[in-house]
Amino acid sequence: MSTPSGRATKSPRSGWAEPLHLDFAVLADYALIDQQGKLSVLGMFQHVWVPNFPAVHPRLHLVLRVRGRRTEIGEHKIRIRFVDEAQQELMVGEGTVQFGEPPAGITDIEASAVLVFDVPLPRPGGYAFEVRLDGHDTTRIPLTAAAIPGSSPS
């Protein structure tokens, strides 16, 4: 594999692999990928409490796993946006995920990523990370933010 987080797996299904897709995406307090490619995630959440607004939620971990067919080895584009309820873009980033040739007999390819952000939260309400692979099928990972009850108004 070309990255330590990429690994190949045999499909548990009836011998066929799914096309390239985001297998899962979660927000967490912490996550890591060990040297063997094992993903560990702690403190998954979809809501944050802050003392007041505007705020920044520090060190949010966006955890992704991309899976696909053996025929999809090579480089694939990934785009991540963080937007508010009005679809206003607060952060954006683009990159690539590289899948190497898996061993013979392996039908699925898989890569995990842990991305760490200091997330801007200008006001209470709904937000989302939007993840897009190769310009297709955007996946939304929701996040809501509210003031801690009894905290000073923003």
Backbone bond lengths (Angstrom), bond angles and torsions (degrees), N, CA, C in turn:
res aa  C-N    CA-C-N  psi(-1)  N-CA   C-N-CA  omega(-1)  CA-C   N-CA-C  phi
1 M - - - 1.450 - - 1.523 109.63 -
2 S 1.306 115.67 154.71 1.451 119.59 -178.88 1.519 112.96 -89.73
3 T 1.337 118.14 -14.98 1.458 120.75 176.57 1.516 108.61 -129.37
4 P 1.355 117.28 149.74 1.452 118.50 -179.40 1.528 112.31 -66.23
5 S 1.346 117.76 -21.71 1.459 119.08 -178.48 1.523 112.30 -87.66
6 G 1.330 118.34 -12.69 1.457 120.36 179.55 1.512 110.36 -81.04
7 R 1.320 116.96 139.87 1.449 119.65 175.93 1.511 108.79 -152.01
8 A 1.299 116.47 161.55 1.459 121.10 179.97 1.521 108.97 -109.91
9 T 1.304 115.79 146.35 1.459 120.45 177.18 1.513 109.32 -137.00
10 K 1.300 116.25 154.19 1.449 120.64 174.04 1.518 108.13 -86.40
11 S 1.311 116.98 135.85 1.452 121.28 -177.70 1.522 110.63 -65.91
12 P 1.361 117.37 131.45 1.455 119.05 177.22 1.520 111.79 -76.56
13 R 1.316 116.67 -11.02 1.456 120.55 -179.40 1.523 109.50 -76.47
14 S 1.283 116.13 -168.75 1.468 121.73 -172.98 1.524 112.52 -79.84
15 G 1.351 117.18 50.56 1.442 120.42 172.24 1.520 116.03 85.55
16 W 1.338 120.58 -0.73 1.456 120.66 177.96 1.510 109.43 -116.22
17 A 1.312 116.20 152.49 1.461 122.18 -179.23 1.524 109.52 -111.30
18 E 1.329 115.85 150.25 1.459 121.06 179.37 1.522 110.19 -80.40
19 P 1.352 117.74 157.15 1.462 119.83 174.51 1.524 110.58 -66.07
20 L 1.320 116.21 165.71 1.460 122.33 -178.18 1.525 110.36 -53.46
21 H 1.332 115.94 126.78 1.460 120.75 -179.65 1.530 109.97 -157.74
22 L 1.322 115.03 162.26 1.451 121.40 173.99 1.521 107.03 -81.61
23 D 1.320 116.39 108.43 1.461 122.70 -175.93 1.528 110.78 -69.71
24 F 1.332 116.54 -43.77 1.453 119.96 171.82 1.515 110.20 -158.95
25 A 1.337 114.41 158.71 1.461 121.93 177.61 1.523 107.19 -148.93
26 V 1.326 117.03 128.98 1.460 122.03 179.54 1.527 109.95 -138.92
27 L 1.331 115.16 158.83 1.457 122.52 171.89 1.517 106.97 -101.30
28 A 1.335 117.01 140.24 1.464 120.10 -175.60 1.521 110.96 -148.76
29 D 1.335 113.83 161.82 1.463 120.44 174.24 1.530 110.71 -71.60
30 Y 1.338 116.04 -33.56 1.455 120.08 -177.26 1.519 109.79 -159.62
31 A 1.316 116.65 146.26 1.460 121.97 174.90 1.524 108.65 -155.46
32 L 1.324 115.40 153.93 1.461 120.31 175.99 1.516 109.69 -151.43
33 I 1.315 114.27 159.20 1.463 122.40 174.80 1.522 106.33 -119.94
34 D 1.342 117.07 120.40 1.459 119.13 -177.22 1.527 110.99 -79.78
35 Q 1.323 116.61 -179.80 1.460 121.47 -175.24 1.520 113.38 -65.37
36 Q 1.318 117.80 -21.49 1.462 120.85 177.50 1.531 111.74 -92.45
37 G 1.340 117.45 1.40 1.454 121.04 178.53 1.514 114.69 91.14
38 K 1.351 117.45 5.44 1.466 120.70 179.32 1.524 109.92 -75.34
39 L 1.323 115.39 129.93 1.456 122.72 -178.28 1.519 109.74 -95.08
40 S 1.331 117.14 128.99 1.462 122.81 175.69 1.519 108.42 -121.98
41 V 1.342 116.47 130.75 1.466 122.45 -175.94 1.520 108.51 -128.56
42 L 1.353 116.44 132.64 1.464 121.88 178.91 1.525 110.08 -125.42
43 G 1.315 116.34 137.02 1.462 121.53 172.11 1.512 114.60 69.00
44 M 1.326 118.40 57.29 1.468 121.11 177.86 1.532 109.42 -70.77
45 F 1.337 117.01 143.85 1.456 121.09 -178.75 1.518 111.20 -155.52
46 Q 1.347 115.43 165.43 1.470 122.73 173.12 1.523 111.54 -132.31
47 H 1.345 117.79 0.76 1.458 121.53 -178.25 1.522 109.30 -138.86
48 V 1.341 116.13 141.90 1.462 121.27 175.10 1.523 109.64 -127.84
49 W 1.322 115.12 146.15 1.458 123.31 174.19 1.522 107.53 -108.53
50 V 1.329 116.79 133.88 1.465 121.07 179.06 1.528 109.01 -129.71
51 P 1.342 118.03 155.20 1.465 120.36 -178.70 1.533 113.30 -65.25
52 N 1.336 116.29 -38.03 1.467 120.10 178.60 1.525 109.78 -163.40
53 F 1.318 114.78 171.66 1.471 122.15 -179.56 1.519 109.37 -118.43
54 P 1.331 118.28 149.43 1.470 127.19 -3.78 1.534 110.81 -67.20
55 A 1.339 114.43 156.52 1.465 120.48 -177.63 1.523 109.61 -140.69
56 V 1.309 114.37 166.95 1.468 121.77 171.77 1.525 106.39 -129.63
57 H 1.339 116.55 126.23 1.469 120.32 174.48 1.525 106.82 -91.05
58 P 1.347 117.07 112.36 1.471 119.57 -174.13 1.523 113.13 -78.94
59 R 1.311 114.60 145.30 1.467 123.65 168.81 1.519 114.25 56.15
60 L 1.320 117.60 40.64 1.464 121.72 173.03 1.526 107.57 -71.15
61 H 1.326 116.72 132.82 1.464 122.27 179.27 1.529 108.99 -103.14
62 L 1.316 116.69 119.04 1.464 122.83 172.66 1.521 105.81 -96.15
63 V 1.339 115.78 118.94 1.462 121.68 -174.10 1.523 108.51 -111.03
64 L 1.329 116.40 124.60 1.465 122.16 -176.23 1.523 110.40 -126.28
65 R 1.333 115.86 146.37 1.464 120.31 167.76 1.522 107.61 -133.27
66 V 1.318 115.71 125.03 1.465 123.46 179.41 1.519 107.80 -107.24
67 R 1.328 115.79 134.09 1.471 120.93 178.29 1.515 109.52 -130.17
68 G 1.319 115.60 156.13 1.452 120.21 178.38 1.511 112.31 -168.70
69 R 1.318 114.16 -169.87 1.474 121.80 -179.68 1.520 110.91 -86.58
70 R 1.284 114.24 159.37 1.464 121.24 176.64 1.537 110.99 -57.85
71 T 1.313 116.62 -32.11 1.463 120.60 -177.76 1.529 112.93 -71.67
72 E 1.328 117.95 -5.52 1.468 121.32 -177.06 1.522 113.13 -102.69
73 I 1.337 116.57 25.20 1.457 119.17 175.97 1.519 108.64 -63.18
74 G 1.314 115.35 156.40 1.458 120.78 -178.72 1.517 110.69 115.32
75 E 1.321 115.10 -163.06 1.464 121.89 -174.20 1.528 111.21 -95.58
76 H 1.336 115.83 136.66 1.465 121.95 177.97 1.519 108.89 -130.81
77 K 1.335 115.91 139.70 1.464 121.26 -178.67 1.522 110.45 -82.11
78 I 1.336 114.69 142.23 1.461 120.92 175.15 1.530 107.64 -131.88
79 R 1.333 115.66 137.86 1.469 121.55 179.43 1.521 107.58 -129.20
80 I 1.333 115.65 131.66 1.462 121.16 -179.65 1.518 108.75 -124.31
81 R 1.334 115.22 127.79 1.472 121.96 175.59 1.519 108.56 -121.19
82 F 1.334 116.25 145.38 1.460 121.57 169.82 1.515 105.82 -114.79
83 V 1.343 115.63 120.23 1.469 121.04 -173.42 1.523 110.50 -127.73
84 D 1.348 114.73 158.45 1.461 119.78 174.21 1.524 109.93 -94.91
85 E 1.332 117.23 -172.64 1.467 121.28 -176.61 1.527 112.88 -61.82
86 A 1.328 117.00 -28.82 1.466 121.55 179.89 1.534 111.93 -88.33
87 Q 1.334 117.11 10.20 1.467 123.90 -178.14 1.530 112.83 67.25
88 Q 1.345 117.29 17.82 1.459 120.75 174.88 1.524 108.14 -71.42
89 E 1.311 116.20 127.81 1.460 122.39 -177.60 1.523 109.85 -77.29
90 L 1.327 116.69 119.68 1.460 121.75 179.34 1.524 111.46 -99.98
91 M 1.324 117.07 -29.03 1.467 123.18 175.63 1.515 107.78 -150.44
92 V 1.330 116.14 149.84 1.463 120.35 175.90 1.527 108.86 -149.25
93 G 1.322 115.26 146.41 1.453 120.14 176.63 1.517 110.13 -153.80
94 E 1.324 115.69 150.73 1.461 121.34 178.19 1.517 109.07 -131.97
95 G 1.306 115.25 151.24 1.448 120.23 178.41 1.510 109.96 -165.94
96 T 1.318 115.47 -163.21 1.457 120.39 179.55 1.518 109.69 -136.04
97 V 1.312 114.72 155.56 1.456 122.13 170.15 1.530 105.88 -120.07
98 Q 1.320 116.26 134.02 1.461 122.11 -175.60 1.521 109.23 -112.45
99 F 1.335 116.03 125.02 1.464 121.26 176.12 1.518 108.55 -108.19
100 G 1.340 116.03 124.66 1.456 121.02 176.10 1.523 111.35 -88.27
101 E 1.298 115.67 173.48 1.469 122.24 179.56 1.523 109.77 -68.21
102 P 1.349 118.16 120.97 1.464 119.76 177.80 1.532 110.85 -77.71
103 P 1.324 117.43 165.31 1.467 120.50 177.93 1.536 111.51 -62.87
104 A 1.302 116.31 158.36 1.471 121.63 178.25 1.521 110.18 -55.78
105 G 1.326 115.95 138.74 1.448 121.60 177.99 1.514 114.80 89.60
106 I 1.318 117.32 -10.35 1.465 121.22 179.49 1.529 107.71 -89.10
107 T 1.333 116.66 128.78 1.463 120.66 -174.59 1.522 114.00 -103.00
108 D 1.332 118.69 -19.71 1.464 122.36 -180.00 1.512 110.43 -112.43
109 I 1.325 115.94 149.75 1.455 121.60 169.52 1.519 107.11 -117.49
110 E 1.333 116.12 153.93 1.449 120.86 -173.77 1.524 109.29 -152.97
111 A 1.335 116.30 140.98 1.459 120.95 174.38 1.516 108.22 -144.13
112 S 1.328 116.25 139.66 1.453 121.82 177.12 1.525 108.91 -112.25
113 A 1.334 114.99 154.15 1.460 120.84 177.39 1.519 108.94 -143.41
114 V 1.327 115.71 143.14 1.453 122.51 173.48 1.526 106.05 -122.33
115 L 1.331 115.55 117.52 1.458 121.77 -179.44 1.522 108.43 -114.52
116 V 1.322 117.15 132.58 1.458 121.71 -174.97 1.528 109.30 -111.86
117 F 1.345 115.05 129.37 1.463 121.51 -176.56 1.523 111.02 -131.03
118 D 1.324 116.39 146.65 1.462 123.08 161.63 1.522 104.20 -95.63
119 V 1.341 117.21 107.27 1.461 122.55 -167.54 1.527 111.40 -92.04
120 P 1.340 117.58 122.50 1.463 120.44 176.81 1.530 110.89 -75.70
121 L 1.322 116.05 132.87 1.463 122.39 178.49 1.533 107.28 -127.68
122 P 1.329 117.76 88.46 1.460 120.30 -175.05 1.530 114.56 -67.60
123 R 1.340 117.23 -25.16 1.471 120.96 -177.38 1.528 109.48 -157.46
124 P 1.335 117.01 164.23 1.471 119.13 175.75 1.524 110.47 -64.14
125 G 1.322 116.12 153.24 1.464 119.14 176.10 1.510 113.03 136.64
126 G 1.330 114.01 -161.61 1.454 121.38 -176.48 1.522 112.79 -96.35
127 Y 1.301 114.34 145.12 1.459 123.83 177.73 1.520 107.16 -138.96
128 A 1.324 116.81 171.02 1.465 120.02 174.73 1.517 110.40 -159.31
129 F 1.319 114.78 145.63 1.459 121.32 164.23 1.519 105.67 -89.72
130 E 1.310 117.19 132.51 1.464 122.38 176.08 1.524 107.90 -113.98
131 V 1.329 115.86 122.42 1.460 121.80 -177.01 1.517 108.17 -114.93
132 R 1.330 115.42 128.28 1.462 121.52 -177.31 1.526 109.20 -127.57
133 L 1.335 116.73 129.42 1.460 122.70 179.39 1.522 110.19 -107.31
134 D 1.312 116.40 126.74 1.467 122.10 177.85 1.530 112.42 50.39
135 G 1.325 116.99 32.37 1.462 120.95 177.15 1.515 114.83 74.60
136 H 1.332 118.78 12.09 1.469 122.85 -177.84 1.524 110.51 -121.11
137 D 1.302 115.99 158.38 1.467 124.76 168.08 1.524 114.65 38.91
138 T 1.309 115.64 90.95 1.457 120.59 176.85 1.527 109.88 -78.37
139 T 1.322 116.04 130.69 1.459 122.59 174.34 1.521 108.06 -103.96
140 R 1.341 116.76 132.02 1.465 122.03 178.98 1.524 110.31 -104.64
141 I 1.337 115.02 131.11 1.455 121.87 175.56 1.524 106.04 -113.88
142 P 1.340 117.43 106.71 1.465 120.47 -172.19 1.524 113.54 -76.09
143 L 1.325 114.83 152.45 1.457 123.49 174.45 1.522 106.96 -146.40
144 T 1.329 117.29 131.19 1.463 120.21 173.23 1.524 108.12 -116.56
145 A 1.341 114.70 153.41 1.461 121.10 -178.65 1.524 108.99 -135.04
146 A 1.330 115.87 140.30 1.461 121.65 177.99 1.522 109.05 -145.56
147 A 1.328 115.04 160.12 1.463 120.24 176.45 1.527 109.39 -77.05
148 I 1.300 115.84 144.44 1.469 121.22 176.08 1.522 107.26 -61.43
149 P 1.331 117.80 129.19 1.465 119.26 179.12 1.539 111.55 -54.99
150 G 1.322 115.16 132.86 1.444 121.04 179.99 1.512 114.24 85.98
151 S 1.337 117.77 -2.27 1.469 119.86 178.45 1.527 108.32 -80.36
152 S 1.321 115.63 164.30 1.475 120.23 -178.28 1.531 109.81 -65.57
153 P 1.337 118.17 143.96 1.467 120.81 -179.27 1.528 110.80 -66.53
154 S 1.342 114.52 155.37 1.469 119.72 -179.92 1.505 111.39 -86.02
